[in-house]
Amino acid sequence: MAMSTGETGSSMSEPNITPMIDILLVLLIIFMVIVPVTPKGLEALVPQPPKHQVDPAPERTIVVQVFNHPGAPPAYRINDLDVSHADLLSKLQEIYANRAERVMFVKGDDDVNFAYIADVIDIGRAANVDHIGLMTPKIQAGQ
C-alpha cells in the first residue's frame, strides 16, 4: 500500500490496485485455458441422401373411371391404367395393400347406368377401401 501525504499534514492511504489487476488477469487466463473451447452439443444423426435412386411414390389419389360403351359392358380405368371388370378387385387390392390412407374416387360418364357405379363401389369395399367418393362434373369444374 502506498501512502500519500497531503498539505494539511493528515495521512490518507490509497490502495495500490495494480497488483490486484495483475492477479485478476492471470486468473482470467487460467480459467480461459481450463474451459474447453470446443462446443459440445447433442449427438444427432443427420439424414443422409439416398445411395440409390428411389422410385417415385405412387399417386395418392386413386380414381376409378367407368366409361360407357353403347351396346357393350362399360370399360374401367384406374387413373391411367385400363382394367377389365374381372381384374378390378385384384388391382385395387394390390394398390391398397401397403397404404395407410384408403381413399378412392369413382367417376362415371354421364350416360352410365348407376348400377355399374354401385358395382365399382362394392368392389372398392371388398378391397378394404375406407372412404369412397363420387366425382361429378360440377366437382371437377371447381364450382
C-alpha positions, -999 to 999 in steps of 0.1 A, spaced: 0 0 0 11 34 -8 7 64 14 4 99 3 8 130 24 -13 160 19 -7 196 25 -27 196 57 -4 170 72 -31 143 76 -22 110 62 -45 94 37 -40 59 25 -49 48 -10 -47 11 -20 -25 2 -49 -48 -18 -73 -21 -26 -99 -12 -60 -83 -49 -69 -79 -55 -63 -116 -25 -85 -124 -38 -113 -103 -73 -110 -119 -58 -111 -154 -37 -142 -145 -69 -159 -131 -88 -150 -162 -62 -165 -184 -61 -197 -163 -99 -201 -165 -99 -195 -202 -74 -223 -206 -92 -247 -183 -126 -242 -200 -128 -263 -232 -131 -242 -264 -149 -269 -284 -186 -266 -282 -205 -297 -271 -240 -304 -283 -263 -333 -287 -251 -362 -307 -276 -365 -335 -276 -383 -368 -282 -362 -398 -303 -377 -426 -281 -388 -455 -291 -386 -491 -302 -420 -506 -275 -440 -522 -299 -455 -548 -323 -436 -570 -356 -441 -552 -387 -448 -573 -412 -420 -572 -440 -426 -548 -473 -438 -563 -500 -413 -568 -520 -407 -537 -554 -401 -554 -570 -432 -569 -597 -425 -594 -617 -454 -609 -634 -442 -641 -663 -460 -657 -668 -454 -694 -700 -462 -712 -699 -481 -745 -734 -484 -760 -744 -520 -765 -714 -533 -746 -703 -535 -710 -686 -504 -697 -648 -500 -697 -629 -494 -665 -598 -474 -658 -578 -469 -626 -561 -435 -630 -544 -440 -664 -544 -479 -665 -571 -497 -684 -585 -526 -663 -611 -552 -671 -640 -558 -647 -626 -592 -637 -592 -577 -627 -607 -546 -609 -607 -562 -575 -572 -576 -577 -557 -543 -589 -574 -524 -561 -562 -549 -535 -527 -545 -549 -529 -507 -548 -542 -505 -512 -521 -534 -498 -495 -511 -483 -514 -478 -479 -525 -463 -447 -548 -438 -464 -575 -458 -481 -595 -433 -502 -609 -439 -537 -629 -418 -561 -654 -431 -586 -661 -412 -618 -686 -422 -644 -697 -410 -677 -730 -390 -678 -749 -418 -695 -735 -448 -675 -761 -468 -656 -757 -462 -619 -757 -499 -613 -722 -501 -627 -711 -473 -604 -726 -491 -574 -708 -522 -586 -674 -504 -585 -683 -491 -550 -689 -526 -539 -656 -538 -554 -639 -509 -536 -654 -520 -503 -643 -556 -510 -607 -542 -515 -609 -527 -480 -612 -491 -491 -623 -470 -462 -636 -439 -479 -652 -438 -514 -662 -406 -531 -682 -399 -562 -668 -374 -587 -693 -353 -607 -687 -328 -635 -697 -300 -610 -669 -311 -586 -643 -313 -613 -651 -278 -627 -643 -265 -592 -676 -247 -586 
